Amino acid sequence: MPYEKLLDFSYSGKMMQVVLSSGAVFTGTLGVVDANILHLNVDGAEMPVYRSVILRISAVEPLPSKAPDSPNAPSGAPTPW
C-alpha cells in the first residue's frame, strides 16, 4: 500500500508489516504517521521508521489471542492413572 494512504489516520492502531530497503521486516501496530516518519509499535517498543527506507507496507491480520486452557484440557503434564 502506498505510504500516502497511511496519512488519513484510518490505519492507526492496525497491524502492519513494514519491509525496509535493507531487507529487515517489522510487524506491529501502526501509530502516528507524518510526511516523513511512521511509528510502529513492535512488542511494546515504539519504532520510528523513516519513509525513505521503507520498501513495502502491507496490512496484516492480527493473530487470534490464545484462549485460556480449560480445566479439563490436557496440559502436557503427566497425569495419574
PATIGU-9919 format. One line per 3 residues: number of its first residue (from 1); their letters; for each residue x, y, z of N, C-alpha, C. Coordinates in Angstrom, 1 decimal. Example, Ala and Ser with C-alpha at 12.3 -4.5 7.8 and 13.67 -1.06 7.14 Angstrom:
! PATIGU-9919
1 = as = 13.2:-5.7:7.8:12.3:-4.5:7.8:13.2:-3.3:7.8 ~ 12.8:-2.2:7.1:13.7:-1.1:7.1:12.9:0.0:7.9
//
This chain:
! PATIGU-9919
1 = mpy = 0.8:-1.2:0.0:0.0:0.0:0.0:0.9:1.2:0.0 ~ 0.4:2.3:-0.6:1.2:3.5:-0.7:1.3:4.2:0.7 ~ 2.5:4.8:0.9:2.7:5.5:2.2:1.6:6.6:2.4
4 = ekl = 1.3:7.3:1.3:0.3:8.4:1.4:-1.0:7.9:2.0 ~ -1.4:6.7:1.8:-2.7:6.2:2.2:-2.7:6.1:3.8 ~ -1.5:6.0:4.4:-1.4:5.9:5.9:-1.7:7.3:6.5
7 = ldf = -1.6:8.3:5.8:-1.7:9.7:6.3:-3.1:10.0:6.7 ~ -4.1:9.3:6.3:-5.5:9.6:6.6:-6.0:9.1:7.9 ~ -5.1:8.5:8.7:-5.4:8.0:10.1:-6.3:6.8:10.2
10 = sys = -6.9:6.3:9.1:-7.8:5.2:9.2:-7.0:3.9:9.5 ~ -5.7:3.9:9.3:-4.9:2.7:9.6:-4.3:2.7:11.0 ~ -4.5:3.8:11.7:-3.9:3.9:13.1:-4.4:2.8:14.0
13 = gkm = -3.4:2.1:14.6:-3.8:1.0:15.5:-4.0:-0.3:14.8 ~ -3.8:-0.4:13.5:-4.0:-1.6:12.7:-2.6:-2.3:12.7 ~ -2.7:-3.6:12.6:-1.4:-4.4:12.4:-0.9:-4.3:11.0
16 = mqv = 0.4:-3.9:10.9:1.0:-3.7:9.7:2.4:-4.4:9.6 ~ 2.8:-4.7:8.4:4.1:-5.3:8.1:4.9:-4.2:7.3 ~ 6.1:-3.9:7.8:6.9:-2.9:7.1:8.2:-3.6:6.7
19 = vls = 8.5:-3.5:5.4:9.7:-4.1:4.8:10.6:-3.0:4.5 ~ 11.8:-3.0:5.0:12.8:-1.9:4.8:13.7:-2.3:3.6 ~ 14.3:-1.3:3.0:15.2:-1.5:1.9:16.4:-2.4:2.3
22 = sga = 16.7:-2.5:3.5:17.8:-3.4:4.0:17.4:-4.8:4.0 ~ 16.1:-5.1:3.9:15.6:-6.4:4.0:15.0:-6.8:5.3 ~ 15.1:-5.9:6.3:14.5:-6.1:7.6:13.0:-6.0:7.5
25 = vft = 12.3:-6.9:8.2:10.8:-6.9:8.2:10.4:-6.7:9.7 ~ 9.5:-5.8:9.9:8.9:-5.5:11.2:7.4:-5.6:11.1 ~ 6.8:-6.2:12.1:5.3:-6.3:12.2:4.9:-5.8:13.5
28 = gtl = 3.9:-4.9:13.5:3.4:-4.2:14.7:2.2:-3.4:14.4 ~ 1.7:-2.7:15.4:0.6:-1.8:15.2:1.1:-0.4:14.8 ~ 0.3:0.2:13.9:0.7:1.5:13.4:0.3:2.6:14.4
31 = gvv = 1.2:3.5:14.6:1.0:4.6:15.5:0.9:5.9:14.6 ~ 1.5:6.9:15.1:1.4:8.2:14.4:2.2:8.2:13.1 ~ 1.6:8.7:12.0:2.3:8.8:10.7:2.3:10.2:10.3
34 = dan = 3.5:10.7:9.9:3.5:12.1:9.3:4.2:11.9:7.9 ~ 4.5:13.0:7.3:5.0:13.0:5.9:6.3:12.3:5.8 ~ 7.1:12.2:6.8:8.5:11.6:6.7:8.7:10.3:7.6
37 = ilh = 7.9:10.2:8.7:8.2:9.1:9.6:6.9:8.4:10.0 ~ 6.9:7.1:10.1:5.8:6.4:10.7:6.3:5.7:12.0 ~ 5.4:5.6:12.9:5.8:4.9:14.2:5.1:3.6:14.3
40 = lnv = 5.9:2.6:14.5:5.3:1.2:14.6:5.6:0.6:16.0 ~ 4.6:0.1:16.6:4.7:-0.4:17.9:5.0:-1.9:17.8 ~ 6.2:-2.4:18.0:6.6:-3.8:17.9:6.9:-4.3:19.3
43 = dga = 6.0:-5.2:19.7:6.2:-5.9:21.0:6.3:-4.9:22.1 ~ 5.6:-3.8:22.1:5.6:-2.8:23.2:6.6:-1.7:23.0 ~ 7.5:-1.8:22.0:8.5:-0.8:21.8:8.1:0.0:20.5
46 = emp = 8.1:1.3:20.7:7.7:2.2:19.5:9.0:2.5:18.7 ~ 8.9:2.1:17.4:10.0:2.3:16.5:9.6:3.4:15.4 ~ 10.4:4.4:15.4:10.2:5.4:14.3:10.9:4.8:13.0
49 = vyr = 10.2:4.9:11.9:10.8:4.4:10.7:10.7:5.5:9.6 ~ 11.8:5.9:9.0:11.8:6.9:8.0:11.2:6.4:6.7 ~ 10.4:7.2:6.1:9.8:6.9:4.8:10.8:6.5:3.8
52 = svi = 11.9:7.1:3.8:13.0:6.9:2.7:13.6:5.5:2.8 ~ 13.4:4.8:3.9:14.0:3.4:3.9:12.9:2.3:3.8 ~ 11.7:2.7:3.6:10.6:1.7:3.5:10.5:1.3:2.1
55 = lri = 10.5:-0.1:1.9:10.4:-0.7:0.6:8.9:-1.0:0.4 ~ 8.2:-1.6:1.4:6.8:-2.0:1.2:6.1:-2.0:2.6 ~ 4.8:-1.7:2.5:4.0:-1.6:3.7:2.7:-2.5:3.3
58 = sav = 2.3:-3.3:4.2:1.1:-4.1:4.0:0.4:-4.3:5.3 ~ -1.0:-4.4:5.2:-1.8:-4.7:6.3:-1.7:-6.2:6.6 ~ -1.7:-6.5:7.9:-1.6:-7.9:8.3:-2.8:-8.2:9.3
61 = epl = -3.4:-9.4:9.1:-4.4:-9.8:10.1:-3.8:-10.1:11.4 ~ -4.3:-9.6:12.5:-3.7:-9.9:13.8:-3.9:-11.4:14.1 ~ -3.0:-11.9:14.9:-3.1:-13.3:15.3:-4.2:-13.4:16.3
64 = psk = -5.0:-14.5:16.3:-6.0:-14.6:17.3:-5.4:-14.9:18.7 ~ -5.9:-14.3:19.7:-5.4:-14.5:21.0:-5.7:-15.9:21.5 ~ -4.7:-16.5:22.2:-4.9:-17.8:22.6:-5.9:-17.9:23.8
67 = apd = -6.9:-18.8:23.6:-7.9:-18.9:24.6:-7.3:-19.6:25.9 ~ -7.7:-19.2:27.1:-7.2:-19.9:28.2:-7.5:-21.4:28.2 ~ -6.6:-22.2:28.7:-6.9:-23.6:28.8:-8.0:-23.9:29.7
70 = spn = -8.9:-24.8:29.2:-10.0:-25.2:30.1:-9.4:-26.2:31.1 ~ -10.1:-26.3:32.3:-9.6:-27.2:33.3:-9.5:-28.6:32.9 ~ -10.3:-29.0:32.0:-10.4:-30.4:31.6:-9.4:-30.7:30.4
73 = aps = -8.8:-29.7:29.8:-7.9:-29.9:28.7:-6.6:-30.5:29.2 ~ -6.0:-31.4:28.4:-4.7:-32.0:28.8:-3.7:-30.8:28.7 ~ -2.8:-30.8:29.8:-1.9:-29.7:29.9:-0.5:-30.1:29.4
76 = gap = -0.3:-31.4:29.0:1.0:-31.9:28.7:1.8:-32.4:29.9 ~ 1.3:-32.1:31.1:1.9:-32.6:32.3:1.5:-34.0:32.5 ~ 2.3:-34.8:33.1:1.9:-36.2:33.4:0.6:-36.2:34.3
79 = tpw = -0.2:-37.1:34.1:-1.4:-37.3:34.9:-1.5:-38.6:35.5 ~ -2.0:-38.7:36.7:-2.1:-40.0:37.4:-3.1:-41.0:36.6 ~ -2.9:-42.3:36.8:-3.8:-43.2:36.1:-5.1:-43.1:36.7
//
